[in-house]
């Protein structure tokens, strides 16, 4: 399955770049777990942040990046089979889950709940 990983990125960070980077690192580690279970992980920021930078964004959360972060994730959701919702408060992740549910996607809450696909 192609699985969108969603969870807190900026929530609870008060804009602190180190905390945002730590949240992104957690998402990347989760992506590795998804991959190791035989699936293809995607994270909206993997696509949105380079696009925002090309458009002139100076940092995550600025006006330019806001035009890319959620729209890119929502386009990805339409291409995914499932969503993995990481723990933690995040309105954006909650919105991703609602959109996924409206599209009939399976919502997982831990990588351990994913089926293991053997090559």
Jmol script that loads the backbone (N, CA, C; Angstrom):
load data "model"
ATOM      1  N   UNK A   1       0.837  -1.184   0.000  1.00  0.00           N
ATOM      2  CA  UNK A   1       0.000   0.000   0.000  1.00  0.00           C
ATOM      3  C   UNK A   1       0.882   1.248   0.000  1.00  0.00           C
ATOM      4  N   UNK A   2       0.384   2.307  -0.596  1.00  0.00           N
ATOM      5  CA  UNK A   2       1.012   3.607  -0.426  1.00  0.00           C
ATOM      6  C   UNK A   2       0.312   4.256   0.761  1.00  0.00           C
ATOM      7  N   UNK A   3       1.110   4.635   1.764  1.00  0.00           N
ATOM      8  CA  UNK A   3       0.559   5.106   3.029  1.00  0.00           C
ATOM      9  C   UNK A   3       1.091   6.496   3.340  1.00  0.00           C
ATOM     10  N   UNK A   4       0.157   7.449   3.492  1.00  0.00           N
ATOM     11  CA  UNK A   4       0.529   8.793   3.911  1.00  0.00           C
ATOM     12  C   UNK A   4       0.708   8.793   5.415  1.00  0.00           C
ATOM     13  N   UNK A   5       1.839   9.296   5.860  1.00  0.00           N
ATOM     14  CA  UNK A   5       2.105   9.428   7.286  1.00  0.00           C
ATOM     15  C   UNK A   5       1.794  10.869   7.665  1.00  0.00           C
ATOM     16  N   UNK A   6       0.954  11.023   8.668  1.00  0.00           N
ATOM     17  CA  UNK A   6       0.568  12.363   9.108  1.00  0.00           C
ATOM     18  C   UNK A   6       0.644  12.432  10.617  1.00  0.00           C
ATOM     19  N   UNK A   7       0.975  13.600  11.112  1.00  0.00           N
ATOM     20  CA  UNK A   7       1.091  13.805  12.550  1.00  0.00           C
ATOM     21  C   UNK A   7       1.592  15.206  12.820  1.00  0.00           C
ATOM     22  N   UNK A   8       1.907  15.484  14.070  1.00  0.00           N
ATOM     23  CA  UNK A   8       2.361  16.819  14.425  1.00  0.00           C
ATOM     24  C   UNK A   8       3.685  17.174  13.744  1.00  0.00           C
ATOM     25  N   UNK A   9       3.714  18.336  13.138  1.00  0.00           N
ATOM     26  CA  UNK A   9       4.958  18.899  12.609  1.00  0.00           C
ATOM     27  C   UNK A   9       5.240  20.204  13.347  1.00  0.00           C
ATOM     28  N   UNK A  10       4.315  21.142  13.244  1.00  0.00           N
ATOM     29  CA  UNK A  10       4.498  22.434  13.924  1.00  0.00           C
ATOM     30  C   UNK A  10       3.744  22.512  15.246  1.00  0.00           C
ATOM     31  N   UNK A  11       2.749  21.663  15.419  1.00  0.00           N
ATOM     32  CA  UNK A  11       1.933  21.707  16.641  1.00  0.00           C
ATOM     33  C   UNK A  11       2.815  21.567  17.878  1.00  0.00           C
ATOM     34  N   UNK A  12       2.592  22.456  18.831  1.00  0.00           N
ATOM     35  CA  UNK A  12       3.313  22.393  20.092  1.00  0.00           C
ATOM     36  C   UNK A  12       4.750  22.863  20.040  1.00  0.00           C
ATOM     37  N   UNK A  13       5.182  23.391  18.904  1.00  0.00           N
ATOM     38  CA  UNK A  13       6.588  23.807  18.774  1.00  0.00           C
ATOM     39  C   UNK A  13       6.790  25.300  18.982  1.00  0.00           C
ATOM     40  N   UNK A  14       5.706  26.076  18.950  1.00  0.00           N
ATOM     41  CA  UNK A  14       5.803  27.533  19.019  1.00  0.00           C
ATOM     42  C   UNK A  14       6.751  28.073  17.947  1.00  0.00           C
ATOM     43  N   UNK A  15       6.809  27.348  16.809  1.00  0.00           N
ATOM     44  CA  UNK A  15       7.636  27.779  15.687  1.00  0.00           C
ATOM     45  C   UNK A  15       9.119  27.507  15.841  1.00  0.00           C
ATOM     46  N   UNK A  16       9.528  26.799  16.879  1.00  0.00           N
ATOM     47  CA  UNK A  16      10.942  26.508  17.125  1.00  0.00           C
ATOM     48  C   UNK A  16      11.450  25.541  16.051  1.00  0.00           C
ATOM     49  N   UNK A  17      12.391  25.986  15.214  1.00  0.00           N
ATOM     50  CA  UNK A  17      12.879  25.132  14.124  1.00  0.00           C
ATOM     51  C   UNK A  17      13.455  23.799  14.596  1.00  0.00           C
ATOM     52  N   UNK A  18      14.100  23.785  15.762  1.00  0.00           N
ATOM     53  CA  UNK A  18      14.679  22.530  16.267  1.00  0.00           C
ATOM     54  C   UNK A  18      13.579  21.530  16.606  1.00  0.00           C
ATOM     55  N   UNK A  19      12.490  22.010  17.196  1.00  0.00           N
ATOM     56  CA  UNK A  19      11.379  21.114  17.527  1.00  0.00           C
ATOM     57  C   UNK A  19      10.643  20.653  16.271  1.00  0.00           C
ATOM     58  N   UNK A  20      10.510  21.535  15.303  1.00  0.00           N
ATOM     59  CA  UNK A  20       9.901  21.147  14.024  1.00  0.00           C
ATOM     60  C   UNK A  20      10.750  20.077  13.354  1.00  0.00           C
ATOM     61  N   UNK A  21      12.065  20.282  13.338  1.00  0.00           N
ATOM     62  CA  UNK A  21      12.966  19.282  12.757  1.00  0.00           C
ATOM     63  C   UNK A  21      12.875  17.950  13.493  1.00  0.00           C
ATOM     64  N   UNK A  22      12.732  17.994  14.813  1.00  0.00           N
ATOM     65  CA  UNK A  22      12.595  16.758  15.593  1.00  0.00           C
ATOM     66  C   UNK A  22      11.306  16.027  15.216  1.00  0.00           C
ATOM     67  N   UNK A  23      10.220  16.775  15.013  1.00  0.00           N
ATOM     68  CA  UNK A  23       8.964  16.144  14.593  1.00  0.00           C
ATOM     69  C   UNK A  23       9.087  15.531  13.205  1.00  0.00           C
ATOM     70  N   UNK A  24       9.762  16.241  12.298  1.00  0.00           N
ATOM     71  CA  UNK A  24       9.975  15.686  10.952  1.00  0.00           C
ATOM     72  C   UNK A  24      10.845  14.431  11.011  1.00  0.00           C
ATOM     73  N   UNK A  25      11.838  14.427  11.895  1.00  0.00           N
ATOM     74  CA  UNK A  25      12.687  13.237  12.051  1.00  0.00           C
ATOM     75  C   UNK A  25      11.863  12.048  12.556  1.00  0.00           C
ATOM     76  N   UNK A  26      10.922  12.296  13.478  1.00  0.00           N
ATOM     77  CA  UNK A  26      10.037  11.215  13.952  1.00  0.00           C
ATOM     78  C   UNK A  26       9.215  10.658  12.799  1.00  0.00           C
ATOM     79  N   UNK A  27       8.733  11.548  11.936  1.00  0.00           N
ATOM     80  CA  UNK A  27       7.947  11.090  10.791  1.00  0.00           C
ATOM     81  C   UNK A  27       8.814  10.247   9.852  1.00  0.00           C
ATOM     82  N   UNK A  28      10.055  10.669   9.655  1.00  0.00           N
ATOM     83  CA  UNK A  28      10.960   9.894   8.795  1.00  0.00           C
ATOM     84  C   UNK A  28      11.235   8.514   9.378  1.00  0.00           C
ATOM     85  N   UNK A  29      11.403   8.429  10.698  1.00  0.00           N
ATOM     86  CA  UNK A  29      11.614   7.112  11.326  1.00  0.00           C
ATOM     87  C   UNK A  29      10.365   6.241  11.160  1.00  0.00           C
ATOM     88  N   UNK A  30       9.198   6.849  11.265  1.00  0.00           N
ATOM     89  CA  UNK A  30       7.949   6.114  11.063  1.00  0.00           C
ATOM     90  C   UNK A  30       7.866   5.631   9.613  1.00  0.00           C
ATOM     91  N   UNK A  31       8.310   6.478   8.674  1.00  0.00           N
ATOM     92  CA  UNK A  31       8.307   6.092   7.265  1.00  0.00           C
ATOM     93  C   UNK A  31       9.192   4.869   7.048  1.00  0.00           C
ATOM     94  N   UNK A  32      10.324   4.819   7.718  1.00  0.00           N
ATOM     95  CA  UNK A  32      11.199   3.660   7.596  1.00  0.00           C
ATOM     96  C   UNK A  32      10.502   2.399   8.091  1.00  0.00           C
ATOM     97  N   UNK A  33       9.782   2.507   9.199  1.00  0.00           N
ATOM     98  CA  UNK A  33       9.048   1.343   9.714  1.00  0.00           C
ATOM     99  C   UNK A  33       7.987   0.870   8.713  1.00  0.00           C
ATOM    100  N   UNK A  34       7.300   1.828   8.105  1.00  0.00           N
ATOM    101  CA  UNK A  34       6.287   1.484   7.094  1.00  0.00           C
ATOM    102  C   UNK A  34       6.947   0.768   5.926  1.00  0.00           C
ATOM    103  N   UNK A  35       8.066   1.288   5.468  1.00  0.00           N
ATOM    104  CA  UNK A  35       8.797   0.685   4.352  1.00  0.00           C
ATOM    105  C   UNK A  35       9.250  -0.732   4.713  1.00  0.00           C
ATOM    106  N   UNK A  36       9.753  -0.899   5.921  1.00  0.00           N
ATOM    107  CA  UNK A  36      10.244  -2.212   6.342  1.00  0.00           C
ATOM    108  C   UNK A  36       9.117  -3.238   6.460  1.00  0.00           C
ATOM    109  N   UNK A  37       7.889  -2.785   6.544  1.00  0.00           N
ATOM    110  CA  UNK A  37       6.736  -3.701   6.573  1.00  0.00           C
ATOM    111  C   UNK A  37       6.235  -4.005   5.163  1.00  0.00           C
ATOM    112  N   UNK A  38       6.923  -3.455   4.146  1.00  0.00           N
ATOM    113  CA  UNK A  38       6.609  -3.801   2.761  1.00  0.00           C
ATOM    114  C   UNK A  38       5.746  -2.789   2.020  1.00  0.00           C
ATOM    115  N   UNK A  39       5.556  -1.612   2.594  1.00  0.00           N
ATOM    116  CA  UNK A  39       4.685  -0.601   1.986  1.00  0.00           C
ATOM    117  C   UNK A  39       5.505   0.593   1.499  1.00  0.00           C
ATOM    118  N   UNK A  40       4.864   1.491   0.777  1.00  0.00           N
ATOM    119  CA  UNK A  40       5.519   2.706   0.296  1.00  0.00           C
ATOM    120  C   UNK A  40       5.019   3.888   1.126  1.00  0.00           C
ATOM    121  N   UNK A  41       5.899   4.453   1.967  1.00  0.00           N
ATOM    122  CA  UNK A  41       5.487   5.593   2.777  1.00  0.00           C
ATOM    123  C   UNK A  41       5.638   6.894   2.003  1.00  0.00           C
ATOM    124  N   UNK A  42       4.752   7.838   2.298  1.00  0.00           N
ATOM    125  CA  UNK A  42       4.883   9.198   1.777  1.00  0.00           C
ATOM    126  C   UNK A  42       4.542  10.168   2.904  1.00  0.00           C
ATOM    127  N   UNK A  43       5.222  11.285   2.880  1.00  0.00           N
ATOM    128  CA  UNK A  43       4.984  12.361   3.833  1.00  0.00           C
ATOM    129  C   UNK A  43       4.814  13.626   3.014  1.00  0.00           C
ATOM    130  N   UNK A  44       3.734  14.344   3.262  1.00  0.00           N
ATOM    131  CA  UNK A  44       3.439  15.537   2.476  1.00  0.00           C
ATOM    132  C   UNK A  44       4.587  16.531   2.437  1.00  0.00           C
ATOM    133  N   UNK A  45       5.281  16.689   3.554  1.00  0.00           N
ATOM    134  CA  UNK A  45       6.388  17.646   3.614  1.00  0.00           C
ATOM    135  C   UNK A  45       7.536  17.269   2.687  1.00  0.00           C
ATOM    136  N   UNK A  46       7.668  15.979   2.368  1.00  0.00           N
ATOM    137  CA  UNK A  46       8.728  15.570   1.438  1.00  0.00           C
ATOM    138  C   UNK A  46       8.561  16.255   0.086  1.00  0.00           C
ATOM    139  N   UNK A  47       7.335  16.496  -0.305  1.00  0.00           N
ATOM    140  CA  UNK A  47       7.058  17.157  -1.580  1.00  0.00           C
ATOM    141  C   UNK A  47       6.799  18.639  -1.412  1.00  0.00           C
ATOM    142  N   UNK A  48       6.072  19.004  -0.368  1.00  0.00           N
ATOM    143  CA  UNK A  48       5.651  20.396  -0.198  1.00  0.00           C
ATOM    144  C   UNK A  48       6.806  21.336   0.118  1.00  0.00           C
ATOM    145  N   UNK A  49       7.732  20.909   0.967  1.00  0.00           N
ATOM    146  CA  UNK A  49       8.800  21.829   1.368  1.00  0.00           C
ATOM    147  C   UNK A  49       9.727  22.214   0.219  1.00  0.00           C
ATOM    148  N   UNK A  50      10.161  21.284  -0.640  1.00  0.00           N
ATOM    149  CA  UNK A  50      10.971  21.711  -1.786  1.00  0.00           C
ATOM    150  C   UNK A  50      10.205  22.609  -2.757  1.00  0.00           C
ATOM    151  N   UNK A  51       8.913  22.332  -2.943  1.00  0.00           N
ATOM    152  CA  UNK A  51       8.106  23.201  -3.800  1.00  0.00           C
ATOM    153  C   UNK A  51       8.005  24.601  -3.208  1.00  0.00           C
ATOM    154  N   UNK A  52       7.751  24.666  -1.903  1.00  0.00           N
ATOM    155  CA  UNK A  52       7.648  25.966  -1.242  1.00  0.00           C
ATOM    156  C   UNK A  52       8.969  26.721  -1.324  1.00  0.00           C
ATOM    157  N   UNK A  53      10.076  26.019  -1.129  1.00  0.00           N
ATOM    158  CA  UNK A  53      11.388  26.669  -1.224  1.00  0.00           C
ATOM    159  C   UNK A  53      11.618  27.214  -2.631  1.00  0.00           C
ATOM    160  N   UNK A  54      11.235  26.448  -3.635  1.00  0.00           N
ATOM    161  CA  UNK A  54      11.386  26.914  -5.025  1.00  0.00           C
ATOM    162  C   UNK A  54      10.529  28.144  -5.289  1.00  0.00           C
ATOM    163  N   UNK A  55       9.418  28.256  -4.561  1.00  0.00           N
ATOM    164  CA  UNK A  55       8.525  29.406  -4.721  1.00  0.00           C
ATOM    165  C   UNK A  55       8.957  30.602  -3.870  1.00  0.00           C
ATOM    166  N   UNK A  56      10.029  30.426  -3.073  1.00  0.00           N
ATOM    167  CA  UNK A  56      10.561  31.540  -2.298  1.00  0.00           C
ATOM    168  C   UNK A  56      10.340  31.462  -0.800  1.00  0.00           C
ATOM    169  N   UNK A  57       9.860  30.341  -0.296  1.00  0.00           N
ATOM    170  CA  UNK A  57       9.652  30.196   1.138  1.00  0.00           C
ATOM    171  C   UNK A  57      10.989  30.245   1.873  1.00  0.00           C
ATOM    172  N   UNK A  58      11.018  30.986   2.983  1.00  0.00           N
ATOM    173  CA  UNK A  58      12.228  31.071   3.792  1.00  0.00           C
ATOM    174  C   UNK A  58      12.244  30.021   4.905  1.00  0.00           C
ATOM    175  N   UNK A  59      11.052  29.600   5.370  1.00  0.00           N
ATOM    176  CA  UNK A  59      10.977  28.608   6.438  1.00  0.00           C
ATOM    177  C   UNK A  59       9.558  28.037   6.510  1.00  0.00           C
ATOM    178  N   UNK A  60       9.473  26.857   7.085  1.00  0.00           N
ATOM    179  CA  UNK A  60       8.179  26.208   7.240  1.00  0.00           C
ATOM    180  C   UNK A  60       7.278  27.093   8.105  1.00  0.00           C
ATOM    181  N   UNK A  61       6.065  27.262   7.656  1.00  0.00           N
ATOM    182  CA  UNK A  61       5.109  28.084   8.369  1.00  0.00           C
ATOM    183  C   UNK A  61       4.971  29.501   7.846  1.00  0.00           C
ATOM    184  N   UNK A  62       5.873  29.905   6.942  1.00  0.00           N
ATOM    185  CA  UNK A  62       5.702  31.248   6.380  1.00  0.00           C
ATOM    186  C   UNK A  62       4.559  31.233   5.368  1.00  0.00           C
ATOM    187  N   UNK A  63       4.182  32.406   4.909  1.00  0.00           N
ATOM    188  CA  UNK A  63       3.010  32.536   4.029  1.00  0.00           C
ATOM    189  C   UNK A  63       3.142  31.681   2.768  1.00  0.00           C
ATOM    190  N   UNK A  64       4.325  31.634   2.201  1.00  0.00           N
ATOM    191  CA  UNK A  64       4.516  30.850   0.971  1.00  0.00           C
ATOM    192  C   UNK A  64       4.358  29.358   1.256  1.00  0.00           C
ATOM    193  N   UNK A  65       4.988  28.868   2.327  1.00  0.00           N
ATOM    194  CA  UNK A  65       4.897  27.429   2.610  1.00  0.00           C
ATOM    195  C   UNK A  65       3.457  27.009   2.891  1.00  0.00           C
ATOM    196  N   UNK A  66       2.681  27.907   3.481  1.00  0.00           N
ATOM    197  CA  UNK A  66       1.289  27.587   3.780  1.00  0.00           C
ATOM    198  C   UNK A  66       0.484  27.296   2.510  1.00  0.00           C
ATOM    199  N   UNK A  67       0.904  27.871   1.390  1.00  0.00           N
ATOM    200  CA  UNK A  67       0.191  27.620   0.127  1.00  0.00           C
ATOM    201  C   UNK A  67       0.478  26.228  -0.425  1.00  0.00           C
ATOM    202  N   UNK A  68       1.452  25.532   0.154  1.00  0.00           N
ATOM    203  CA  UNK A  68       1.832  24.214  -0.350  1.00  0.00           C
ATOM    204  C   UNK A  68       1.563  23.074   0.636  1.00  0.00           C
ATOM    205  N   UNK A  69       1.769  23.303   1.927  1.00  0.00           N
ATOM    206  CA  UNK A  69       1.768  22.199   2.889  1.00  0.00           C
ATOM    207  C   UNK A  69       0.480  21.375   2.863  1.00  0.00           C
ATOM    208  N   UNK A  70      -0.646  21.966   3.141  1.00  0.00           N
ATOM    209  CA  UNK A  70      -1.887  21.188   3.176  1.00  0.00           C
ATOM    210  C   UNK A  70      -2.376  20.795   1.791  1.00  0.00           C
ATOM    211  N   UNK A  71      -2.307  21.675   0.801  1.00  0.00           N
ATOM    212  CA  UNK A  71      -2.764  21.255  -0.528  1.00  0.00           C
ATOM    213  C   UNK A  71      -1.986  20.055  -1.085  1.00  0.00           C
ATOM    214  N   UNK A  72      -0.686  20.017  -0.873  1.00  0.00           N
ATOM    215  CA  UNK A  72       0.100  18.881  -1.368  1.00  0.00           C
ATOM    216  C   UNK A  72      -0.326  17.610  -0.633  1.00  0.00           C
ATOM    217  N   UNK A  73      -0.471  17.691   0.680  1.00  0.00           N
ATOM    218  CA  UNK A  73      -0.896  16.509   1.444  1.00  0.00           C
ATOM    219  C   UNK A  73      -2.254  16.019   0.963  1.00  0.00           C
ATOM    220  N   UNK A  74      -3.149  16.937   0.683  1.00  0.00           N
ATOM    221  CA  UNK A  74      -4.488  16.524   0.245  1.00  0.00           C
ATOM    222  C   UNK A  74      -4.460  15.898  -1.143  1.00  0.00           C
ATOM    223  N   UNK A  75      -3.594  16.368  -2.007  1.00  0.00           N
ATOM    224  CA  UNK A  75      -3.444  15.699  -3.307  1.00  0.00           C
ATOM    225  C   UNK A  75      -2.874  14.301  -3.127  1.00  0.00           C
ATOM    226  N   UNK A  76      -1.912  14.171  -2.215  1.00  0.00           N
ATOM    227  CA  UNK A  76      -1.319  12.852  -1.958  1.00  0.00           C
ATOM    228  C   UNK A  76      -2.351  11.879  -1.405  1.00  0.00           C
ATOM    229  N   UNK A  77      -3.182  12.353  -0.496  1.00  0.00           N
ATOM    230  CA  UNK A  77      -4.181  11.478   0.113  1.00  0.00           C
ATOM    231  C   UNK A  77      -5.039  10.822  -0.965  1.00  0.00           C
ATOM    232  N   UNK A  78      -5.368  11.581  -1.986  1.00  0.00           N
ATOM    233  CA  UNK A  78      -6.199  11.044  -3.064  1.00  0.00           C
ATOM    234  C   UNK A  78      -5.498   9.927  -3.828  1.00  0.00           C
ATOM    235  N   UNK A  79      -4.166   9.827  -3.688  1.00  0.00           N
ATOM    236  CA  UNK A  79      -3.389   8.792  -4.382  1.00  0.00           C
ATOM    237  C   UNK A  79      -3.011   7.630  -3.466  1.00  0.00           C
ATOM    238  N   UNK A  80      -3.355   7.719  -2.201  1.00  0.00           N
ATOM    239  CA  UNK A  80      -2.921   6.728  -1.215  1.00  0.00           C
ATOM    240  C   UNK A  80      -3.980   5.662  -0.968  1.00  0.00           C
ATOM    241  N   UNK A  81      -3.506   4.569  -0.391  1.00  0.00           N
ATOM    242  CA  UNK A  81      -4.385   3.474   0.005  1.00  0.00           C
ATOM    243  C   UNK A  81      -4.786   3.573   1.469  1.00  0.00           C
ATOM    244  N   UNK A  82      -3.946   4.263   2.261  1.00  0.00           N
ATOM    245  CA  UNK A  82      -4.185   4.329   3.702  1.00  0.00           C
ATOM    246  C   UNK A  82      -3.445   5.531   4.278  1.00  0.00           C
ATOM    247  N   UNK A  83      -3.779   5.835   5.528  1.00  0.00           N
ATOM    248  CA  UNK A  83      -3.104   6.890   6.279  1.00  0.00           C
ATOM    249  C   UNK A  83      -2.625   6.292   7.591  1.00  0.00           C
ATOM    250  N   UNK A  84      -1.425   6.654   7.979  1.00  0.00           N
ATOM    251  CA  UNK A  84      -0.902   6.307   9.300  1.00  0.00           C
ATOM    252  C   UNK A  84      -0.854   7.592  10.106  1.00  0.00           C
ATOM    253  N   UNK A  85      -1.717   7.684  11.119  1.00  0.00           N
ATOM    254  CA  UNK A  85      -1.812   8.886  11.969  1.00  0.00           C
ATOM    255  C   UNK A  85      -0.904   8.696  13.168  1.00  0.00           C
ATOM    256  N   UNK A  86       0.143   9.510  13.240  1.00  0.00           N
ATOM    257  CA  UNK A  86       1.054   9.457  14.377  1.00  0.00           C
ATOM    258  C   UNK A  86       0.391  10.094  15.593  1.00  0.00           C
ATOM    259  N   UNK A  87       0.828   9.714  16.795  1.00  0.00           N
ATOM    260  CA  UNK A  87       0.241  10.306  17.997  1.00  0.00           C
ATOM    261  C   UNK A  87       0.611  11.784  18.136  1.00  0.00           C
ATOM    262  N   UNK A  88      -0.219  12.502  18.856  1.00  0.00           N
ATOM    263  CA  UNK A  88       0.045  13.902  19.154  1.00  0.00           C
ATOM    264  C   UNK A  88      -1.006  14.816  18.552  1.00  0.00           C
ATOM    265  N   UNK A  89      -1.192  15.945  19.213  1.00  0.00           N
ATOM    266  CA  UNK A  89      -2.180  16.919  18.762  1.00  0.00           C
ATOM    267  C   UNK A  89      -1.741  17.567  17.457  1.00  0.00           C
ATOM    268  N   UNK A  90      -2.647  17.592  16.481  1.00  0.00           N
ATOM    269  CA  UNK A  90      -2.367  18.237  15.201  1.00  0.00           C
ATOM    270  C   UNK A  90      -3.674  18.405  14.443  1.00  0.00           C
ATOM    271  N   UNK A  91      -4.101  19.651  14.286  1.00  0.00           N
ATOM    272  CA  UNK A  91      -5.319  19.898  13.516  1.00  0.00           C
ATOM    273  C   UNK A  91      -5.133  19.492  12.062  1.00  0.00           C
ATOM    274  N   UNK A  92      -3.944  19.751  11.509  1.00  0.00           N
ATOM    275  CA  UNK A  92      -3.687  19.375  10.122  1.00  0.00           C
ATOM    276  C   UNK A  92      -3.781  17.873   9.922  1.00  0.00           C
ATOM    277  N   UNK A  93      -3.189  17.102  10.855  1.00  0.00           N
ATOM    278  CA  UNK A  93      -3.261  15.642  10.751  1.00  0.00           C
ATOM    279  C   UNK A  93      -4.692  15.157  10.929  1.00  0.00           C
ATOM    280  N   UNK A  94      -5.423  15.798  11.840  1.00  0.00           N
ATOM    281  CA  UNK A  94      -6.833  15.428  12.022  1.00  0.00           C
ATOM    282  C   UNK A  94      -7.624  15.687  10.733  1.00  0.00           C
ATOM    283  N   UNK A  95      -7.328  16.787  10.071  1.00  0.00           N
ATOM    284  CA  UNK A  95      -7.998  17.073   8.791  1.00  0.00           C
ATOM    285  C   UNK A  95      -7.616  16.051   7.730  1.00  0.00           C
ATOM    286  N   UNK A  96      -6.344  15.636   7.720  1.00  0.00           N
ATOM    287  CA  UNK A  96      -5.907  14.605   6.766  1.00  0.00           C
ATOM    288  C   UNK A  96      -6.701  13.315   6.990  1.00  0.00           C
ATOM    289  N   UNK A  97      -6.874  12.943   8.246  1.00  0.00           N
ATOM    290  CA  UNK A  97      -7.620  11.723   8.570  1.00  0.00           C
ATOM    291  C   UNK A  97      -9.075  11.855   8.114  1.00  0.00           C
ATOM    292  N   UNK A  98      -9.681  13.009   8.386  1.00  0.00           N
ATOM    293  CA  UNK A  98     -11.078  13.201   7.948  1.00  0.00           C
ATOM    294  C   UNK A  98     -11.195  13.072   6.433  1.00  0.00           C
ATOM    295  N   UNK A  99     -10.263  13.676   5.703  1.00  0.00           N
ATOM    296  CA  UNK A  99     -10.298  13.577   4.247  1.00  0.00           C
ATOM    297  C   UNK A  99     -10.106  12.128   3.811  1.00  0.00           C
ATOM    298  N   UNK A 100      -9.152  11.451   4.411  1.00  0.00           N
ATOM    299  CA  UNK A 100      -8.929  10.045   4.085  1.00  0.00           C
ATOM    300  C   UNK A 100     -10.153   9.193   4.351  1.00  0.00           C
ATOM    301  N   UNK A 101     -10.804   9.427   5.472  1.00  0.00           N
ATOM    302  CA  UNK A 101     -12.016   8.671   5.790  1.00  0.00           C
ATOM    303  C   UNK A 101     -13.106   8.935   4.761  1.00  0.00           C
ATOM    304  N   UNK A 102     -13.225  10.194   4.331  1.00  0.00           N
ATOM    305  CA  UNK A 102     -14.261  10.518   3.346  1.00  0.00           C
ATOM    306  C   UNK A 102     -13.992   9.833   2.009  1.00  0.00           C
ATOM    307  N   UNK A 103     -12.728   9.493   1.761  1.00  0.00           N
ATOM    308  CA  UNK A 103     -12.351   8.796   0.526  1.00  0.00           C
ATOM    309  C   UNK A 103     -12.336   7.275   0.705  1.00  0.00           C
ATOM    310  N   UNK A 104     -12.671   6.824   1.903  1.00  0.00           N
ATOM    311  CA  UNK A 104     -12.722   5.387   2.166  1.00  0.00           C
ATOM    312  C   UNK A 104     -11.381   4.745   2.474  1.00  0.00           C
ATOM    313  N   UNK A 105     -10.374   5.548   2.818  1.00  0.00           N
ATOM    314  CA  UNK A 105      -9.061   4.989   3.129  1.00  0.00           C
ATOM    315  C   UNK A 105      -9.059   4.348   4.509  1.00  0.00           C
ATOM    316  N   UNK A 106      -8.218   3.363   4.681  1.00  0.00           N
ATOM    317  CA  UNK A 106      -8.007   2.761   5.985  1.00  0.00           C
ATOM    318  C   UNK A 106      -7.109   3.697   6.788  1.00  0.00           C
ATOM    319  N   UNK A 107      -7.437   3.881   8.059  1.00  0.00           N
ATOM    320  CA  UNK A 107      -6.647   4.730   8.942  1.00  0.00           C
ATOM    321  C   UNK A 107      -5.974   3.831   9.971  1.00  0.00           C
ATOM    322  N   UNK A 108      -4.648   3.883  10.000  1.00  0.00           N
ATOM    323  CA  UNK A 108      -3.872   3.136  10.982  1.00  0.00           C
ATOM    324  C   UNK A 108      -3.332   4.111  12.020  1.00  0.00           C
ATOM    325  N   UNK A 109      -3.081   3.603  13.231  1.00  0.00           N
ATOM    326  CA  UNK A 109      -2.533   4.461  14.286  1.00  0.00           C
ATOM    327  C   UNK A 109      -1.175   3.996  14.786  1.00  0.00           C
ATOM    328  N   UNK A 110      -0.670   2.925  14.228  1.00  0.00           N
ATOM    329  CA  UNK A 110       0.681   2.474  14.580  1.00  0.00           C
ATOM    330  C   UNK A 110       1.215   1.622  13.435  1.00  0.00           C
ATOM    331  N   UNK A 111       2.522   1.633  13.246  1.00  0.00           N
ATOM    332  CA  UNK A 111       3.074   0.789  12.174  1.00  0.00           C
ATOM    333  C   UNK A 111       2.862  -0.693  12.454  1.00  0.00           C
ATOM    334  N   UNK A 112       2.765  -1.060  13.729  1.00  0.00           N
ATOM    335  CA  UNK A 112       2.556  -2.465  14.078  1.00  0.00           C
ATOM    336  C   UNK A 112       1.200  -2.982  13.601  1.00  0.00           C
ATOM    337  N   UNK A 113       0.262  -2.075  13.377  1.00  0.00           N
ATOM    338  CA  UNK A 113      -1.061  -2.493  12.908  1.00  0.00           C
ATOM    339  C   UNK A 113      -1.115  -2.729  11.405  1.00  0.00           C
ATOM    340  N   UNK A 114      -0.027  -2.357  10.697  1.00  0.00           N
ATOM    341  CA  UNK A 114       0.030  -2.571   9.245  1.00  0.00           C
ATOM    342  C   UNK A 114       0.322  -4.036   8.946  1.00  0.00           C
ATOM    343  N   UNK A 115      -0.308  -4.576   7.909  1.00  0.00           N
ATOM    344  CA  UNK A 115       0.071  -5.934   7.511  1.00  0.00           C
ATOM    345  C   UNK A 115       1.507  -5.938   6.997  1.00  0.00           C
ATOM    346  N   UNK A 116       2.189  -7.046   7.230  1.00  0.00           N
ATOM    347  CA  UNK A 116       3.554  -7.206   6.728  1.00  0.00           C
ATOM    348  C   UNK A 116       3.464  -7.853   5.343  1.00  0.00           C
ATOM    349  N   UNK A 117       4.085  -7.216   4.372  1.00  0.00           N
ATOM    350  CA  UNK A 117       4.103  -7.739   3.008  1.00  0.00           C
ATOM    351  C   UNK A 117       5.483  -8.321   2.759  1.00  0.00           C
ATOM    352  N   UNK A 118       5.529  -9.578   2.444  1.00  0.00           N
ATOM    353  CA  UNK A 118       6.825 -10.238   2.191  1.00  0.00           C
ATOM    354  C   UNK A 118       7.130 -10.189   0.716  1.00  0.00           C
ATOM    355  N   UNK A 119       8.375  -9.928   0.374  1.00  0.00           N
ATOM    356  CA  UNK A 119       8.739  -9.860  -1.060  1.00  0.00           C
ATOM    357  C   UNK A 119       8.565 -11.181  -1.773  1.00  0.00           C
TER     358      UNK A 119
END
end "model"
wireframe off; spacefill off
backbone 0.3
color backbone group
